Amino acid sequence: MKDYKMPPRGTRRSAVNALALAGLVAGAGVPASSYADETCASPYMKKITGQEDYVYVWTLGAEGIGDEQDKLVTVATNPKSPSYGKVVHTLSVGGRNEAHHSDFTDDRQFLWAGGLDTSKIFVFDVRSEPGKPKLVKTITDFVAKSGGVVGPHTMYALPGRMIITGLSNNKDHGGRTALVEYTNAGEYIATHWMPTDSDLQGALKTGKYADGYNYDVRALPRKNLLVTSSFTGWTNYMMDFGKMLADPEAMKRFGNTVVTWDLHTKQPKKVFDVPGAPLEIRCAWGETHDYCFTTTALTSQIWLIHADDKGEWQAKAVADIGDPSKIPLPVDISISNDDTRLWVNSFMDGKTRLFDISNPHKPVQVYEKTIGAQVNMVSSSWDGQRLYYTSSLLANWDKKGQDNEQFLKLYHWDGKELKEQFAIDFYKEKLGRPHQMRFGAYALYAGSNAGAKLADAR
């Protein structure tokens, strides 16, 4: 596309500056309230100052709902906007691709969004007009370029590039998969296959498993660390949930590992047993906090990936989530900027739980609230005062009938209670199934023609 160009040479320097800024915030060098960005964001990413103006919701098309297509839905979230709490823009991408996760490039100019079924990646320009994103590129050859990786999941910003986790492969549609790197301009760089029993690639297998599965990825740059988790392949995630639960063979096809990697070389270092499909990874922000959290969907536990007294990385279960015997199915998690709180959503009971993680080795639940009949993703603002929730997990895994609620909800956290601010019924608005959220703001683009004026107020 004519308006989709390679980032300027200064991008890498900007990313390093953003990382240094993030480190200052985490170390209390800058007041946390100065920033509004999501606490799950890459430390290389340019940060929002002040209030977010929009939330971009990557939404699954649903049969019989509106145009039935996957779409990027833009919601006004600045209380000063006359359209606060309302949808101000939608952009359909054609067909149902199993829209799932999305994220920004390090310079925050483009939002990458993937489809787990078709393996397409949609690239949106969010800088030119933040209230009206534009689709500027569609990557349709991800499987071919990557050497057979299927299901682009996490899009994660590194300096001048995106690293993408795959969930599956085109040989058996199972869980064997890889990490894939692209430039910010959408050019393929490399594929890094997950270590397996048959090919550990120099990694140390610390337990029973080296399954080659993948799901999420996060970085701790000052420790030269990448961490990946594991889920399941295309055969399972595109299967009806009830049918899968009743299939003993299908239930064996879930990942049980977390892998630590050398961030710079992409060399896998250690493979840890983390049984029960560890999903989202959230790493601590404090400059002396050498640890990350994940939760296991099938065994309902919080796990800590941490450096021991010798600086060696280890993994251990540190807390239960609800009653594991009932399989509440923990899904998304969100860590606070000061590393003292962890929000944990569980899909089956529709609850969000808050854990005190002041001692990361002994999390303690201190609060819970039912958000809906089902709940999946949570995005927390940097100051911890605003939490956004969406409902959809996967098209074939969402609940049926009246429990198939599809919403975006915003809550304010006052330190004691979550108080709802607005809610949007995505089925009533004929939009589909809302999955992942990302924040947008005019403050990111000072000096650009976007200006400081709210587009939806014109």
Secondary structure as GFF3:
##gff-version 3
##sequence-region A 1 458
A	DSSP	alpha_helix	11	26	.	.	.	ID=ss1
A	DSSP	three_ten_helix	32	34	.	.	.	ID=ss2
A	DSSP	beta_strand	54	60	.	.	.	ID=ss3
A	DSSP	beta_strand	71	76	.	.	.	ID=ss4
A	DSSP	beta_strand	87	92	.	.	.	ID=ss5
A	DSSP	beta_strand	99	104	.	.	.	ID=ss6
A	DSSP	beta_strand	110	115	.	.	.	ID=ss7
A	DSSP	beta_strand	121	125	.	.	.	ID=ss8
A	DSSP	beta_strand	134	139	.	.	.	ID=ss9
A	DSSP	alpha_helix	142	146	.	.	.	ID=ss10
A	DSSP	beta_strand	149	158	.	.	.	ID=ss11
A	DSSP	beta_strand	161	169	.	.	.	ID=ss12
A	DSSP	beta_strand	178	183	.	.	.	ID=ss13
A	DSSP	beta_strand	188	193	.	.	.	ID=ss14
A	DSSP	beta_strand	204	205	.	.	.	ID=ss15
A	DSSP	beta_strand	217	220	.	.	.	ID=ss16
A	DSSP	three_ten_helix	221	223	.	.	.	ID=ss17
A	DSSP	beta_strand	225	228	.	.	.	ID=ss18
A	DSSP	alpha_helix	234	237	.	.	.	ID=ss19
A	DSSP	alpha_helix	241	245	.	.	.	ID=ss20
A	DSSP	alpha_helix	248	251	.	.	.	ID=ss21
A	DSSP	beta_strand	257	262	.	.	.	ID=ss22
A	DSSP	beta_strand	268	273	.	.	.	ID=ss23
A	DSSP	beta_strand	278	283	.	.	.	ID=ss24
A	DSSP	beta_strand	291	296	.	.	.	ID=ss25
A	DSSP	beta_strand	301	307	.	.	.	ID=ss26
A	DSSP	beta_strand	313	320	.	.	.	ID=ss27
A	DSSP	three_ten_helix	324	326	.	.	.	ID=ss28
A	DSSP	beta_strand	330	335	.	.	.	ID=ss29
A	DSSP	beta_strand	341	346	.	.	.	ID=ss30
A	DSSP	beta_strand	351	356	.	.	.	ID=ss31
A	DSSP	beta_strand	364	370	.	.	.	ID=ss32
A	DSSP	beta_strand	378	380	.	.	.	ID=ss33
A	DSSP	beta_strand	386	390	.	.	.	ID=ss34
A	DSSP	three_ten_helix	401	403	.	.	.	ID=ss35
A	DSSP	beta_strand	407	413	.	.	.	ID=ss36
A	DSSP	beta_strand	418	425	.	.	.	ID=ss37
A	DSSP	beta_strand	433	440	.	.	.	ID=ss38
A	DSSP	three_ten_helix	442	445	.	.	.	ID=ss39
A	DSSP	three_ten_helix	455	457	.	.	.	ID=ss40
###
